[in-house]
């Protein structure tokens, strides 16, 4: 059996899925990058930022993505993951219980 969604419900689901996809992309960039944590010279004393890079394909062949993250950046990503987790649970309840997504999310 399928659930019929109105336009607003479709927009809500599309938004949730887009946010999930963006979080997955961020996760993959973090996990699959090479990080240079603690690499320094004698004059460097600030280790509040982690630097990394990742090779990827683009129109010209191979390119490099460069990343710089601070502790706060990881906290923000963790918070986004928690929010999305709760939204997906609520979405599951709406779909499995045949509740209005528009009213419950």
C-alpha positions in Angstrom: 0.0 0.0 0.0 1.2 3.5 -0.8 0.6 6.7 1.0 -0.7 9.7 -1.0 1.2 12.9 -0.1 0.0 16.4 -0.7 2.4 19.0 -2.1 3.5 20.4 1.3 4.2 16.9 2.6 6.3 16.2 -0.5 8.3 19.5 0.1 8.8 18.5 3.8 10.2 15.0 2.8 12.3 16.5 0.0 13.8 19.0 2.5 14.6 16.2 5.0 16.2 14.0 2.3 18.3 17.0 1.0 19.5 17.7 4.5 20.4 14.0 5.0 22.3 14.0 1.7 24.2 17.1 2.7 25.1 15.5 6.0 26.2 12.3 4.3 28.5 14.3 2.0 30.0 16.1 5.0 30.5 12.8 6.7 32.2 11.3 3.7 34.5 14.3 3.3 35.6 14.0 6.9 36.0 10.2 6.9 37.7 9.9 3.5 40.1 12.8 3.8 43.7 12.8 4.9 44.1 14.9 8.0 47.1 16.6 9.3 46.4 16.9 13.0 49.3 17.9 15.2 51.7 18.5 12.3 53.6 21.7 13.2 56.9 23.4 13.5 58.5 25.0 16.6 56.5 28.3 16.2 53.1 26.7 15.9 51.3 26.5 19.2 47.6 26.7 18.0 46.1 23.3 17.3 42.5 24.4 17.4 42.0 23.7 13.6 42.4 20.4 11.8 43.5 20.6 8.1 42.8 17.9 5.6 42.4 17.2 1.9 40.6 14.7 -0.3 41.1 13.8 -3.9 38.0 13.8 -6.1 37.0 13.7 -9.7 35.9 16.8 -11.6 35.6 17.9 -15.2 39.3 18.2 -15.6 40.1 14.8 -14.0 41.5 14.7 -10.5 41.2 17.6 -8.1 41.8 18.2 -4.4 39.2 19.4 -1.9 40.8 21.2 1.1 39.1 21.3 4.6 39.7 23.1 7.8 37.6 22.2 10.8 37.4 23.4 14.4 35.8 21.7 17.3 32.8 23.8 16.9 32.3 22.6 13.3 32.2 19.0 14.5 29.7 20.0 17.2 27.5 21.6 14.6 27.5 18.5 12.4 26.7 16.3 15.4 23.8 18.6 16.3 22.5 18.4 12.7 22.7 14.6 12.8 20.7 14.5 16.1 18.0 16.8 14.6 17.8 14.7 11.4 17.6 11.5 13.5 14.6 12.8 15.3 13.0 14.0 12.1 13.4 10.6 10.4 11.9 8.9 13.4 8.9 11.2 13.3 8.6 10.7 9.6 8.6 7.0 10.1 5.9 7.2 12.7 3.8 9.4 10.4 4.1 7.1 7.4 3.7 3.8 9.3 0.8 5.2 11.4 -0.8 7.0 8.5 -0.6 10.4 10.2 -0.4 13.7 8.5 3.3 14.6 7.9 2.3 18.2 7.5 0.7 18.4 10.9 3.2 16.2 12.8 6.5 17.4 11.4 
